[in-house]
Amino acid sequence: MASFLYIVLRGMAIGLLISAPMGPIGMLCIQRTLNKGRWPAFFTGVGAALSDLIYCLLTGLCLSFITDFVETNQLLLQIIGSLVLAAFAFYLFRKNPARSLSTPSEQANTYWKDFVTGFLLTFSNPLILFFIIGLFARFNFLLPEFKYYHYISGYIAIFSGALLWWFTITFFVNKVRSHFNVRSLWLINRIIGGILLIMAIIGLIMGIKDYITIIQ
């Protein structure tokens, strides 16, 4: 019982810590909460949580193979991830917030798209594997004495911890949504899009710089 509670609590902590850093997906969830409401943003977070869970499973099942693959293809993965991020940034720049102020029935049809975009944006950054490896090591998540049902419970806890984060952040951002009008939403789209674009450009520059260093 003690080991079961141990791995569940550690799993939830890992899920929260993976999701908590305010990166591109966090800003996208804030933007969607303000533009479209809480639930489209939450489903974006669900997609991100599923992507994180897949990377956690890959880390636990084939740790050495995954780390070798990421290290070997780090520059290519960084460039691809930066290009995906830049595409989202341009999308936000062009997005008209007035079109997002739709009825609940219309919004329900976009939940699947919100989920997919959240998943793809997170999955396009496999470098998060190194962060997951660090968390697994810090919390002693992969211990040889644990049984398979411990690990199943642990991975469910990781997913639950990530969902708890997105549920909480969208709840609080939604509380201040009424204070924003269409013009302020347009400005927020531009600001968040600009931040994402800067992140993408920095990633591309670093990837190209590292590539030039290698070939010299």
N, C-alpha and C positions, 0 to 999 in steps of 0.2 A: 504493500500500500504506500509506503514511504517513497519507494522508487518511482511508482506511478505518479504520485503527486509531484515529485521532483521534476520529472520530465515534462509534465503538463505545464507547470509554472515556468520552467525554462523555455519551453516551446512558445508560450504566449509572449514571454519577454523578447525572444528572438523575432517573432512576428511584428511586435510593436517597434522594435529598433530598426528592422529592415524598412518599414514603411514611414517612420517618423521624419527622417531627413527631408527638408523641404527642397526637393529636386524638381525636375520637370513635371513628373506626374502629380506632385503635390500642388504645384501652381496651376496645373490644368484642372484639378478638382476644385480649387478655389474659384477659378474662372467659370467653370460650368455651374457651380453652386449659385454664383451671382447672376449668371446669364439665364440658366434654365431651371434652377431649383435644386433642392437637396438630392433627390433620388437619381437624376441623371449623373450627378457627380459621384454619388455613392456607388453606382454600378460601374463607373470608371475605376473607382478604387477596388471593386471586386475583381475586375479584369487584371489590375496590377497585382492584387493579392494572389490570384491564381498563377500568374507568371512567376512571382517570387516563390510560390510553393513548388513549382516545377524545378526551378533552379536549386531549391533546397533538397528536393528528391535526387536530382542529378549529383549534387554534392555528396549526399550520403551514400548513394549506391555505387558511384564510380568516381571517387574523389581524385585519384591520381590521373585518370584519363582526361577528366574535365579540365583540371588545372594545366596539364600539359598542352591540351588543345588551345585553351585561352591564351597561355603564354606564347605559344607558337604563332597564333594569329591575332595577337593583341592589337597591332596597328590597323589591320584590316577591319576588325570588329569595332575599333574606336571610330574609324572613318564612317563605316556604315551607320553606326548609332548616331553620329553627329549629323549625317544627312537626313536620317529619319526625324531627328529633333528639329532640324531646320525646316522640314516640310510642315511640321505641326506649327512652327512659329509663323510661317507665311500664311497658313490657314487662319490663325488667330488674327493676323493683321487684316485679312480680307473679310473676316466674319462680320456680319451685320447683327448687332445684339437685338435689334427690334424683331428680327425673325425668330429669336429664341424665346420671346415672351409668348409662348403658345399655350393652348389649353392643356389640362392634365391628360386628356385622351390622346392628344397629338404627341405629347411628351412620351407617353408609354411606348409608342412605336419606335422611339430612338434609344431605348434602354439597351437593346442588343448592340447597336452601333457604339454607344458609350462604353459598353463592356469590351468590345473588340479593340477600340482605339486605346483604352487603358492597358489592355493586355499587350498589344503590339508595341506601344511606346516603352513599356517596362521590359519586354522581352528583347527589344533591340539593344539592350545594354547588358551583355553577358559579363562585363567586368564586375558586376555586382557579386559574382561568384566569390571573389577574393574577400569581400566584406562578409559574406555568409560563412566562408571558411573561418574567418577570424571570430565570428560570433559563436560558431559551433565549438571552436577551441576554448573560447572564454567561458562558455557555460557547460563545458564537458558534455555536449549533447550526444556524441557518438561514443558510447562506452560498450566494450565487448560483453559485459555481463547482462546487458539489457536484452529482453526477448523481443520478438517481432511485434507483439501487441503494444509494448512500450513505445516502439518507434511509430506505429500507426497513430497512437494517441498523441505522440509528440508532434507529428506533422499536422494532424488536425488542429492541435493547439497553436501551431505557427500560423496556420490559415485563420484561425479564430482571432488571434492577436492582431493580425493585419486588418481584418474586418472591423475589429473594435476601434482601431485607429481611424479608419476612414469613416466609420459611423459617427465618431466623436467630432472629427474635424469638420465634416459637412454639416453636422447639427449646429455647431457654434457659428460657422460662417453664414448659414442660412438665417440665423437670428438677426443678422445685420443687413440682410438682403434688401429689406424694404426701404432702407435709407439711400439706395442707389437708383438713379433714373437712367434712361437710355443713353444719354450723353456720357455719364460717368462709367457705365458699362463699356461703352465704346473705348473710353480712355483706358480702362483696366485691361481690355483686350490688347490694346496697343502696348501697354507697359509689360504685361506678361509675355506677349509675343516677342517683344524686344529682348527681354531677359533670356527667353529660350533661344533666340537667335544668337545672342552673345555666347551662351553656353555651347551652342553648336559650332560657332566660329572658332572658339578657343579649342574645342576638341579636334577640329580639323587642322588647325595650326599646329597643335602639339603632335598630332599623328603624322603630318607631313614633315615636321621638324625632326621627329625621331626617325622617320624613314630616310631622310637625307643624311642624318648622322650615321645610320647603319651602312649605307652604300658608299660613304666616303672612305 
